[in-house]
Amino acid sequence: MVTIKDVARLSGVSISTVSRVINDSKPVSPEIRKKVLEVIDETGYRPNDVARSLVTRRSYLIGVIVNDLSNTYVAEMVKGVEEVGKMYNYDILLCSSYYDKEAQMNHLSLLNRKQAEGIILIGYRFDEEIVEKVNEYNKNSIYFTRDIKNDKIDHVKIDSHAASYEMTKYLINEGHKKIAFISDFEDRGSYEQDKIDGYKEALKENELDYSRVFVAGGRRYNFGYDIAHEVVAEIENITAVFCTNDELAIGLINYLFDNGYKVPDDVSVVGYGNYKESQYVRPTLTTISEPYYDIGAVSIRTLIKKIEGDKDQPSVVELPFSFIKRDSVKKRD
Protein backbone atom coordinates (compact mmCIF):
# COMPACT_ATOMS: atom_id res chain seq x y z
CA MET A 1 0.00 0.00 0.00
CA VAL A 2 1.32 3.40 -1.00
CA THR A 3 1.74 5.75 1.97
CA ILE A 4 2.04 9.50 2.30
CA LYS A 5 5.75 8.97 2.98
CA ASP A 6 6.12 7.30 -0.43
CA VAL A 7 4.36 10.21 -2.13
CA ALA A 8 6.62 12.70 -0.33
CA ARG A 9 9.77 10.76 -1.30
CA LEU A 10 8.77 10.41 -4.97
CA SER A 11 7.75 14.07 -5.14
CA GLY A 12 10.91 15.30 -3.46
CA VAL A 13 9.00 17.24 -0.83
CA SER A 14 8.17 16.88 2.85
CA ILE A 15 5.24 14.91 4.26
CA SER A 16 3.70 18.16 5.52
CA THR A 17 3.78 19.59 2.00
CA VAL A 18 1.94 16.55 0.64
CA SER A 19 -0.59 16.96 3.45
CA ARG A 20 -1.12 20.61 2.54
CA VAL A 21 -1.79 19.64 -1.09
CA ILE A 22 -4.23 16.89 -0.13
CA ASN A 23 -6.14 18.96 2.41
CA ASP A 24 -5.72 22.31 0.62
CA SER A 25 -4.92 23.72 4.06
CA LYS A 26 -2.04 26.10 3.28
CA PRO A 27 -0.62 27.69 0.10
CA VAL A 28 1.66 25.55 -2.05
CA SER A 29 3.35 26.71 -5.24
CA PRO A 30 1.62 25.60 -8.48
CA GLU A 31 4.72 23.66 -9.58
CA ILE A 32 4.94 21.63 -6.36
CA ARG A 33 1.18 21.06 -6.28
CA LYS A 34 1.27 19.75 -9.85
CA LYS A 35 4.17 17.41 -9.06
CA VAL A 36 2.51 16.01 -5.93
CA LEU A 37 -0.81 15.45 -7.73
CA GLU A 38 0.99 13.69 -10.58
CA VAL A 39 2.65 11.30 -8.12
CA ILE A 40 -0.66 10.68 -6.36
CA ASP A 41 -2.27 9.89 -9.71
CA GLU A 42 0.60 7.61 -10.82
CA THR A 43 0.81 5.67 -7.56
CA GLY A 44 -2.94 5.49 -6.87
CA TYR A 45 -2.40 6.84 -3.37
CA ARG A 46 -5.54 7.35 -1.29
CA PRO A 47 -5.42 9.34 1.95
CA ASN A 48 -6.26 7.52 5.16
CA ASP A 49 -9.69 8.86 6.10
CA VAL A 50 -9.12 8.50 9.83
CA ALA A 51 -5.81 10.32 9.67
CA ARG A 52 -7.29 13.02 7.45
CA SER A 53 -10.16 13.62 9.85
CA LEU A 54 -7.73 13.95 12.75
CA VAL A 55 -5.73 16.56 10.88
CA THR A 56 -8.64 18.53 9.41
CA ARG A 57 -11.11 17.82 12.25
CA ARG A 58 -13.65 16.99 9.59
CA SER A 59 -15.37 13.74 8.67
CA TYR A 60 -16.26 14.50 5.03
CA LEU A 61 -19.33 12.36 5.69
CA ILE A 62 -22.93 13.13 4.76
CA GLY A 63 -25.82 11.06 6.03
CA VAL A 64 -28.84 10.33 3.85
CA ILE A 65 -32.06 9.10 5.46
CA VAL A 66 -34.73 7.77 3.09
CA ASN A 67 -38.12 6.29 3.90
CA ASP A 68 -38.09 3.48 1.35
CA LEU A 69 -35.15 2.71 -0.93
CA SER A 70 -37.21 0.13 -2.84
CA ASN A 71 -39.02 2.94 -4.68
CA THR A 72 -37.37 3.51 -8.05
CA TYR A 73 -37.63 7.30 -7.83
CA VAL A 74 -35.94 7.31 -4.41
CA ALA A 75 -33.11 5.23 -5.88
CA GLU A 76 -32.70 7.85 -8.62
CA MET A 77 -32.41 10.61 -6.01
CA VAL A 78 -29.82 8.62 -4.06
CA LYS A 79 -27.87 8.07 -7.29
CA GLY A 80 -27.70 11.85 -7.74
CA VAL A 81 -26.58 12.28 -4.13
CA GLU A 82 -23.84 9.65 -4.42
CA GLU A 83 -22.41 10.79 -7.75
CA VAL A 84 -22.21 14.48 -6.85
CA GLY A 85 -20.94 13.65 -3.36
CA LYS A 86 -18.13 11.66 -4.93
CA MET A 87 -17.22 14.64 -7.13
CA TYR A 88 -16.70 16.71 -3.97
CA ASN A 89 -14.85 13.86 -2.17
CA TYR A 90 -17.57 13.29 0.41
CA ASP A 91 -18.60 9.87 1.66
CA ILE A 92 -22.28 8.96 1.89
CA LEU A 93 -23.84 6.93 4.70
CA LEU A 94 -27.26 5.72 3.52
CA CYS A 95 -29.99 4.83 6.02
CA SER A 96 -33.48 3.52 5.19
CA SER A 97 -36.20 3.90 7.82
CA TYR A 98 -39.27 2.37 6.10
CA TYR A 99 -41.49 5.11 7.57
CA ASP A 100 -40.61 4.17 11.16
CA LYS A 101 -40.00 7.21 13.37
CA GLU A 102 -37.96 5.26 15.90
CA ALA A 103 -35.70 4.06 13.09
CA GLN A 104 -35.32 7.64 11.88
CA MET A 105 -34.33 8.74 15.38
CA ASN A 106 -31.80 5.91 15.62
CA HIS A 107 -30.32 6.86 12.26
CA LEU A 108 -29.96 10.48 13.36
CA SER A 109 -28.20 9.35 16.53
CA LEU A 110 -25.83 7.16 14.48
CA LEU A 111 -25.01 10.00 12.10
CA ASN A 112 -24.33 12.29 15.03
CA ARG A 113 -21.93 9.74 16.56
CA LYS A 114 -20.21 9.36 13.19
CA GLN A 115 -19.79 13.15 13.12
CA ALA A 116 -21.61 13.51 9.81
CA GLU A 117 -21.20 17.05 8.55
CA GLY A 118 -24.63 17.21 6.97
CA ILE A 119 -27.89 15.29 6.64
CA ILE A 120 -30.23 14.83 3.68
CA LEU A 121 -33.75 13.54 4.38
CA ILE A 122 -35.74 12.12 1.44
CA GLY A 123 -39.23 10.72 1.74
CA TYR A 124 -42.80 11.39 2.73
CA ARG A 125 -43.18 11.39 6.49
CA PHE A 126 -40.69 13.26 8.66
CA ASP A 127 -42.69 14.81 11.48
CA GLU A 128 -41.80 17.82 13.60
CA GLU A 129 -40.01 15.69 16.20
CA ILE A 130 -37.55 14.56 13.53
CA VAL A 131 -37.00 18.15 12.40
CA GLU A 132 -36.39 19.22 16.00
CA LYS A 133 -33.86 16.43 16.53
CA VAL A 134 -31.92 17.44 13.40
CA ASN A 135 -31.87 21.03 14.65
CA GLU A 136 -30.75 19.84 18.08
CA TYR A 137 -27.66 18.23 16.55
CA ASN A 138 -26.91 21.60 14.89
CA LYS A 139 -26.00 20.09 11.53
CA ASN A 140 -26.55 21.44 8.05
CA SER A 141 -29.52 19.64 6.56
CA ILE A 142 -31.80 19.66 3.53
CA TYR A 143 -35.14 17.94 2.91
CA PHE A 144 -37.19 16.64 0.03
CA THR A 145 -40.58 15.54 1.29
CA ARG A 146 -44.28 15.55 0.40
CA ASP A 147 -45.68 16.05 3.87
CA ILE A 148 -43.69 18.84 5.45
CA LYS A 149 -44.35 22.42 4.40
CA ASN A 150 -42.03 24.38 6.62
CA ASP A 151 -40.13 27.38 5.29
CA LYS A 152 -37.90 27.29 8.37
CA ILE A 153 -36.06 24.24 7.02
CA ASP A 154 -33.87 24.04 3.92
CA HIS A 155 -35.57 22.02 1.22
CA VAL A 156 -35.82 21.19 -2.47
CA LYS A 157 -39.31 21.36 -3.93
CA ILE A 158 -41.43 21.03 -7.05
CA ASP A 159 -44.37 23.40 -7.62
CA SER A 160 -47.02 20.73 -7.01
CA HIS A 161 -49.87 23.23 -7.34
CA ALA A 162 -48.73 24.37 -10.79
CA ALA A 163 -48.06 20.81 -11.95
CA SER A 164 -51.51 19.62 -10.91
CA TYR A 165 -53.12 22.69 -12.47
CA GLU A 166 -51.34 22.08 -15.78
CA MET A 167 -52.35 18.42 -15.89
CA THR A 168 -55.99 19.26 -15.17
CA LYS A 169 -55.93 21.98 -17.85
CA TYR A 170 -54.57 19.42 -20.32
CA LEU A 171 -57.48 17.08 -19.61
CA ILE A 172 -59.95 19.94 -19.98
CA ASN A 173 -58.39 20.94 -23.30
CA GLU A 174 -58.81 17.32 -24.42
CA GLY A 175 -62.54 17.73 -23.90
CA HIS A 176 -62.96 16.24 -20.42
CA LYS A 177 -65.54 17.99 -18.27
CA LYS A 178 -65.97 15.46 -15.46
CA ILE A 179 -62.56 14.83 -13.97
CA ALA A 180 -62.06 13.02 -10.66
CA PHE A 181 -58.94 13.13 -8.47
CA ILE A 182 -57.48 10.29 -6.39
CA SER A 183 -55.40 11.46 -3.43
CA ASP A 184 -53.70 9.43 -0.72
CA PHE A 185 -54.60 11.87 2.06
CA GLU A 186 -55.87 15.40 2.59
CA ASP A 187 -53.88 17.74 4.82
CA ARG A 188 -53.85 21.52 4.53
CA GLY A 189 -50.20 21.65 5.52
CA SER A 190 -48.86 19.41 2.77
CA TYR A 191 -47.80 19.46 -0.85
CA GLU A 192 -50.50 16.86 -1.44
CA GLN A 193 -53.09 19.52 -0.67
CA ASP A 194 -51.34 21.81 -3.17
CA LYS A 195 -52.08 19.21 -5.84
CA ILE A 196 -55.75 19.08 -4.88
CA ASP A 197 -55.93 22.88 -4.89
CA GLY A 198 -54.32 23.04 -8.34
CA TYR A 199 -56.84 20.52 -9.66
CA LYS A 200 -59.78 22.46 -8.22
CA GLU A 201 -58.47 25.81 -9.44
CA ALA A 202 -58.31 24.58 -13.03
CA LEU A 203 -61.88 23.27 -12.79
CA LYS A 204 -63.12 26.55 -11.33
CA GLU A 205 -61.40 28.69 -13.96
CA ASN A 206 -63.10 26.66 -16.66
CA GLU A 207 -66.50 26.80 -14.92
CA LEU A 208 -66.75 23.01 -14.50
CA ASP A 209 -69.09 21.97 -11.72
CA TYR A 210 -67.96 18.35 -11.27
CA SER A 211 -65.28 17.98 -8.60
CA ARG A 212 -64.68 14.70 -6.78
CA VAL A 213 -61.67 13.77 -4.62
CA PHE A 214 -61.37 10.09 -3.73
CA VAL A 215 -59.02 9.40 -0.82
CA ALA A 216 -57.11 6.11 -1.06
CA GLY A 217 -55.71 4.34 1.99
CA GLY A 218 -52.10 4.80 0.91
CA ARG A 219 -49.71 5.47 -1.96
CA ARG A 220 -48.97 2.01 -3.35
CA TYR A 221 -50.50 0.03 -6.25
CA ASN A 222 -52.83 -1.99 -4.05
CA PHE A 223 -54.45 1.17 -2.68
CA GLY A 224 -55.15 2.35 -6.22
CA TYR A 225 -56.72 -1.02 -6.93
CA ASP A 226 -58.79 -0.91 -3.73
CA ILE A 227 -60.16 2.61 -4.26
CA ALA A 228 -61.10 1.83 -7.87
CA HIS A 229 -64.45 0.29 -6.92
CA GLU A 230 -65.53 3.72 -5.63
CA VAL A 231 -64.49 5.27 -8.92
CA VAL A 232 -66.40 2.63 -10.89
CA ALA A 233 -69.52 3.36 -8.83
CA GLU A 234 -69.47 6.84 -10.40
CA ILE A 235 -68.08 5.81 -13.78
CA GLU A 236 -71.09 7.21 -15.63
CA ASN A 237 -70.22 10.67 -14.26
CA ILE A 238 -66.47 10.50 -14.92
CA THR A 239 -64.51 10.79 -18.17
CA ALA A 240 -61.02 11.12 -16.65
CA VAL A 241 -59.21 10.36 -13.39
CA PHE A 242 -56.14 12.26 -12.21
CA CYS A 243 -54.13 10.22 -9.69
CA THR A 244 -51.73 11.89 -7.27
CA ASN A 245 -48.99 9.41 -8.14
CA ASP A 246 -48.25 6.80 -10.80
CA GLU A 247 -48.60 3.82 -8.48
CA LEU A 248 -52.22 4.68 -7.68
CA ALA A 249 -52.86 5.24 -11.39
CA ILE A 250 -51.44 1.84 -12.32
CA GLY A 251 -53.47 0.16 -9.58
CA LEU A 252 -56.60 1.87 -10.94
CA ILE A 253 -55.82 0.83 -14.52
CA ASN A 254 -55.37 -2.79 -13.44
CA TYR A 255 -58.72 -2.80 -11.63
CA LEU A 256 -60.48 -1.28 -14.63
CA PHE A 257 -58.94 -3.91 -16.92
CA ASP A 258 -59.93 -6.73 -14.57
CA ASN A 259 -63.52 -5.49 -14.56
CA GLY A 260 -64.05 -5.03 -18.27
CA TYR A 261 -63.29 -1.31 -18.66
CA LYS A 262 -60.91 0.02 -21.31
CA VAL A 263 -58.42 2.84 -20.74
CA PRO A 264 -58.62 5.34 -22.38
CA ASP A 265 -61.75 4.40 -24.37
CA ASP A 266 -64.08 4.24 -21.37
CA VAL A 267 -62.15 6.55 -19.06
CA SER A 268 -58.82 8.37 -19.29
CA VAL A 269 -56.27 8.00 -16.48
CA VAL A 270 -53.27 10.21 -15.70
CA GLY A 271 -50.64 10.07 -12.97
CA TYR A 272 -47.94 12.12 -11.32
CA GLY A 273 -44.27 11.31 -10.90
CA ASN A 274 -43.19 9.52 -14.08
CA TYR A 275 -42.04 6.42 -12.23
CA LYS A 276 -40.21 3.94 -14.45
CA GLU A 277 -43.20 1.59 -14.36
CA SER A 278 -45.43 4.20 -16.01
CA GLN A 279 -43.83 3.65 -19.41
CA TYR A 280 -44.36 -0.13 -19.31
CA VAL A 281 -48.00 -0.36 -18.16
CA ARG A 282 -50.55 -0.71 -20.96
CA PRO A 283 -51.67 1.79 -21.99
CA THR A 284 -48.56 3.78 -21.22
CA LEU A 285 -49.33 6.46 -18.64
CA THR A 286 -49.59 10.19 -19.25
CA THR A 287 -48.01 11.84 -16.23
CA ILE A 288 -46.08 14.71 -14.66
CA SER A 289 -42.34 14.07 -14.55
CA GLU A 290 -40.17 15.19 -11.65
CA PRO A 291 -36.35 15.37 -12.04
CA TYR A 292 -35.46 12.79 -9.38
CA TYR A 293 -31.74 12.55 -10.16
CA ASP A 294 -31.47 16.34 -10.14
CA ILE A 295 -33.29 16.52 -6.81
CA GLY A 296 -30.58 14.37 -5.24
CA ALA A 297 -27.76 16.13 -7.07
CA VAL A 298 -28.95 19.64 -6.22
CA SER A 299 -29.65 18.66 -2.62
CA ILE A 300 -26.14 17.47 -1.90
CA ARG A 301 -24.44 20.22 -3.89
CA THR A 302 -26.40 22.87 -1.97
CA LEU A 303 -25.64 21.12 1.32
CA ILE A 304 -21.91 20.84 0.60
CA LYS A 305 -21.70 24.49 -0.38
CA LYS A 306 -23.24 25.42 2.97
CA ILE A 307 -20.90 23.07 4.84
CA GLU A 308 -17.98 24.76 3.08
CA GLY A 309 -19.20 28.15 4.30
CA ASP A 310 -21.02 29.53 1.25
CA LYS A 311 -23.65 31.79 2.80
CA ASP A 312 -25.20 32.68 -0.55
CA GLN A 313 -26.84 29.28 -1.04
CA PRO A 314 -30.67 29.45 -1.04
CA SER A 315 -32.68 27.78 1.70
CA VAL A 316 -35.35 26.71 -0.80
CA VAL A 317 -34.57 25.38 -4.28
CA GLU A 318 -37.43 24.89 -6.72
CA LEU A 319 -36.84 22.53 -9.64
CA PRO A 320 -38.96 22.36 -12.80
CA PHE A 321 -41.46 19.64 -13.68
CA SER A 322 -42.28 18.44 -17.18
CA PHE A 323 -45.31 16.94 -18.91
CA ILE A 324 -45.11 13.42 -20.36
CA LYS A 325 -47.86 12.66 -22.89
CA ARG A 326 -48.47 8.96 -23.52
CA ASP A 327 -51.44 6.74 -24.42
CA SER A 328 -53.76 6.79 -21.38
CA VAL A 329 -55.82 9.84 -22.45
CA LYS A 330 -58.47 9.94 -25.17
CA LYS A 331 -59.73 13.19 -26.62
CA ARG A 332 -63.44 13.80 -26.04
CA ASP A 333 -65.67 15.66 -28.48
N, C-alpha and C positions, 0 to 999 in steps of 0.2 A: 504493500500500500504506500502510495506516494504521500509524504508528509510535508508540512510547511517548511521544515528544514531543507528538504530536497529542493523545493521551489526556490528558496533563498539562495542555496548553493549554485543551482543552475542559472539563476538570474544574476548572480554576482552582487547581491545586495543582502542587507540584514533581514532577520526574521521580522523585526518590527516594521520594516518597509513593506514587506509582503502583506503583513497584517493591515497596514494603512491602505494598501491598494484594495484588498478584499473588502474591508469594512467602510472604505471611503471616509475614513475618520479624520485624516489630516492631509494637507496638500502634498502631492508627489509630482515630480516633473513629468511631462508628457512622455519623454523618452523612456524613463524608468517604468512608468505605468504600462507602456506598450510592451516592453520587454517582459515584465512580470506576467502580464495577461497572455502573452504568447507561450511562455513556459507552462502556465496553468492549462492552456488549451492543449498543448502538445503532450503533457504528462497525464491529463485527465484528473488532475487534483481536485478534490472536493473538500471544502472546509469542514472541520468537525463542528457540528451544530451546537453541541454542549459547550465546547470551548468558545465558540463565537458568541454564544449568549452570555457567557461569563464576562467576556471582554466588553461587549456592547451593551450588556444589561437589557437585551431584547430577545424575545423568543422567535420572532418572525413567524408566528403561528396565528392563524385565523380559524375560529370555530364556525361551523355551519350546522345549524339545527333545522332539520326538515321534518314535516309531519309524516310523509309517506313517500319513500324513495321509489316505491313500485310504480308510481304514476310516471308516465313517459315524459310529461311536460316538466315535472320536477327534476327528472334526470337531465333534461336539456339545460335547465337553469344551473344545476350543479356542474355540468360540463363547462359552462361559461365561467363559473367561479374558479374551477380548477385550472383551466387553461390560462386565464388572465393572472391568477395568483402565481402560477409558475413563471410567467413573464417577469413578475416583480420579485421573484425569489422568495415567495412566502409559501409556507407549508399549510395544508388544509386538513383540519380534523373534522370529519363528517359524522354527525350524530342524527339518527332517525328516532322520532318519539312515538310515531303511530298514534297521534292525537292524545297521548296520555300526559296530563299536566305534571304528574310526579316524575315521569321520565324526563320531561323538559327541565324540571328543576334540577334533577341529578346531572343532566348534561351541562347545565350552566355551572354547577359546582365543579364538575370535572374540568371545564374550560378555564375556570378561575384558578384552580390548582395548577394547571398546565401553563399558566401565565399567558393565555391567549391575548393577543394585542387588540383583537376586534372580534365581533360576533355578527354573523348574518343569520337571520331567521326567515325561513321560507315555508309558507303553508297557509292553512286556513285559520285555525284556532290558536291564538296566543292571547290569553286574557290579561287583564290589567296586573295581576299578581306576577306574571312572567315579565312584563315590562318593568315593573318596579324592581324585580330582582336584578335584571340587567343593569338598570340605573344604579342600584346599590353597589354593584361591582365596579362602577365607574369606568366602563370600557366603551370605546367607540362601537356603535352598532348600527345596523341598517335592516329594515324589514321589507318583505314583500308578502302581503297577506290580503285575504278577502274580507276578513271580519273586522279588523281594527281600522277605525278612522280616527286618527289621533295626530294632529299636526305638531304635537310636541315631540314626536319621535321621527328620526330620519327614515325615509322610506322611498321605494320605487313604486310607481303606480301607472295604471292605464286609465284613461278616461272612460270608465264603464258606462256612465250616463250617455256620453256621446256615441259610444259604440252600439249600445242598445237602441238608441234613437235612430241611428243610421240603418240598422238592420230592419227595424220596424218600418221605416220609410221605404226601404227597398220592397218589402212585401206589399205595402200599400200601392206603390208604383206598378207592381205586377198584377194589380187588380184585386187584391185581397182586402175585404172589408170587415171580416170577422176573424180576428187574430187572437188566439189565446197565448198565455205565457205560463211556462212551468218553471217555478222557482224551487230552491231547496230549503229556504226559510225566509221569513220577512223580519227585518230588524232595521229600524230607522238609522241606526248608527253603523251601517255597513255598506260596502260597495255593492253588495247584492241588492240592497234597496235602491241604489243609484240605477241599476239596470232596470228595475221595475218602473222607476220614475221616468227613465228615458223612453221606455215602451209606452207608458201612458201619455207622455207629452206628445209623442208622434201621433197617437190616436186622436188626442184632443185637437191638435193643430189641423187635422184633416177631417174634423167634425164626424168622427166615427163613434157611434154609441156603444158598440160591443167592446167590453173589457172584462177579461176573466183571467185571474191568476190562480193556477193550481199549485199547491204546495206539496212537494214530494217529501218523503221521509228522510232523504239524504241525497248525496251527490252521485252515487255510483249507478251502473247500468241497471241493477235490479230494482232500484227505486224508480227509474224511468219506466220500467216494465210494469211495476206495481201501480203507479199513478195513472197508467194509460187507460184503465177501465173507466176512470172518471172522465177522461177526455172523450172516450168513445160514447159515453152516455149523452154527451152534447154534440156529437159529431155532425148532426144536421145543422147546427148553428156555427160550425167552425170550418174555415177553409185553410187555415194555416196555424201552426203551433211553433212558437219561438221558445226554445229551451235554454236555460241559463248556462248550461255547459253541454259539451258534445256527448258525454256519457249518458246523461238523461235522454238526449235526443236519440241515441242509438238504441237505448232500452225501449223507448216509445216506438221507434220504427220496427223493432223486432216483434213487439206485441201486436202492432197493426198488421204485420205480415202474417203472424200466427192466427189472426182472427179474420182473415179474408179481405183486409183493406190494402189498397195500393197507394204507395207514396211515389210520386206526388199527385197521381191522378185523382185520388179521393181526398187527400189532404196533403198540403205541403208541410215540411218540417225543416227547421233551421236550428243550428246550435251556436255555441260560443266557445272559443278556445283553440280550434284547429288542432285537436289532438291527432296523433298519427293515425289512430284507428278511423278517423272521419273520412279518410280518402280511400278506405278499403271496404266500408260498409256499402251495401247496395240498396237504394241508390246512394252515390257518393254525396256527402253532406255539405250543403252550403253553410258557411259559418264565419264568425269573426276570428281572425288570427292575431294572437299575441306573440311578441318576439321573445320567446322563453330564453333562448341562449343569451340574447342581449340583456335581459333582465339580470341574469347571473353575472355577466361580464361587467355591466355598468355598476351593479351593486358592489362588487369587490374592488373595482377601480376607484369608485368614490370613497369607499371605506379606507383603502390604503392611502389615498391622498390625504385624508383627514388624520390618519395615524402618523403620516410623515409631516404633519404640521401645516398643511394647506388650508387656510381658514376661508378661502373663497369657494370651497365646494358647497353646492346647494344641499339643503336638508331634505328637499323633496325633488325627485327626478321623475318627470312624466315621459313615458315612451309612447310611440305611435302604435295604433292598431291598424290592421288592414282587412279588407273584405275579400273572402274567398267564395266565388260563385261556382257551384257544382250542379248536381242533377236532382236535388231533393225539392226543388220549387217549380211549380207549374204556373204559367201565366193564366190569369182568369180574365174573361171578357167583361 
